[in-house]
C-alpha cells in the first residue's frame, strides 16, 4: 500500500516526514522518511473507525418546542444578527 508523505525542511539540518498525524524527523529528507517508515512498521498504524451515520442531535430535536422562552430566544438571536449585519465594521 502506498501512503502519501509530506516531507518538509524544518531547519537547516532537520526534516520532518508526516503521514496523517504520524510524524518523524531526521537530518535529511531520506532519514525522516526512513524514521517514519520505522514508526509505521513498529506498531503504529492507522485504523478505520465506523461512526454512526445518524445525527446524534436528532435525539434532542424539538425539546424546546413547548418552552415559553424559546420564541424570545429566537427573536433575540434574530435581532442580534440583524444588528451585527447592519454594522459596517463587523
C-alpha positions as CSV (number, residue, x, y, z in Angstrom):
1,X,0.0,0.0,0.0
2,X,1.3,3.4,-0.8
3,X,0.8,6.3,1.6
4,X,1.3,10.0,0.7
5,X,4.0,11.5,2.9
6,X,4.6,15.2,3.4
7,X,8.3,16.0,3.8
8,X,9.3,19.5,4.9
9,X,12.5,21.1,6.0
10,X,12.1,22.5,9.5
11,X,15.6,24.0,9.9
12,X,19.0,23.7,8.3
13,X,19.6,20.1,9.3
14,X,16.1,18.9,10.3
15,X,13.5,17.4,8.0
16,X,10.0,16.2,9.0
17,X,8.1,13.5,7.3
18,X,4.4,13.3,8.1
19,X,1.7,10.8,7.1
20,X,-1.7,11.5,8.6
21,X,-0.9,12.5,12.2
22,X,2.2,10.5,12.5
23,X,5.5,12.4,12.2
24,X,9.2,11.6,12.3
25,X,12.3,13.8,11.9
26,X,15.7,13.2,10.5
27,X,18.8,15.1,9.4
28,X,17.8,14.6,5.8
29,X,14.6,14.0,3.9
30,X,15.5,10.4,3.4
31,X,16.3,10.0,7.2
32,X,12.9,11.4,8.1
33,X,11.1,9.1,5.7
34,X,13.0,6.1,7.0
35,X,12.2,7.1,10.6
36,X,8.5,7.4,9.6
37,X,8.6,4.0,7.9
38,X,10.0,2.5,11.1
39,X,7.3,4.1,13.2
40,X,4.6,2.7,11.0
41,X,6.1,-0.7,11.0
42,X,6.9,-0.6,14.7
43,X,3.3,-0.9,15.8
44,X,1.8,2.4,14.9
45,X,-0.8,2.2,12.2
46,X,-3.9,3.8,11.0
47,X,-7.2,2.0,11.6
48,X,-10.6,2.9,10.2
49,X,-13.4,3.6,12.7
50,X,-17.1,3.2,11.9
51,X,-19.2,6.1,13.3
52,X,-22.9,6.1,13.4
53,X,-24.4,7.7,10.3
54,X,-27.4,9.1,12.2
55,X,-27.3,12.6,13.5
56,X,-26.9,12.4,17.3
57,X,-28.7,15.8,17.7
58,X,-31.9,14.2,16.4
59,X,-32.4,12.6,19.9
60,X,-32.9,16.1,21.4
61,X,-34.6,17.7,18.4
62,X,-37.8,19.5,19.4
63,X,-37.0,19.5,23.2
64,X,-37.6,23.3,23.3
65,X,-40.8,23.4,21.3
66,X,-43.0,23.9,24.3
67,X,-40.6,26.1,26.3
68,X,-42.1,29.6,26.8
69,X,-38.7,31.2,26.4
70,X,-37.9,29.6,23.1
71,X,-39.6,32.3,20.9
72,X,-37.9,35.1,23.0
73,X,-34.6,33.4,22.4
74,X,-35.2,33.1,18.6
75,X,-36.2,36.7,18.5
76,X,-33.1,37.8,20.5
77,X,-30.8,35.9,18.1
78,X,-32.5,37.4,15.1
79,X,-32.2,40.9,16.5
80,X,-28.5,40.4,17.4
81,X,-27.8,39.0,13.9
82,X,-29.5,41.9,12.2
83,X,-27.6,44.5,14.3
84,X,-24.3,42.8,13.5
85,X,-25.1,42.6,9.8
86,X,-26.0,46.3,9.7
87,X,-22.8,47.3,11.4
88,X,-20.2,48.1,8.6
89,X,-17.3,47.3,10.9
90,X,-18.5,43.8,11.5
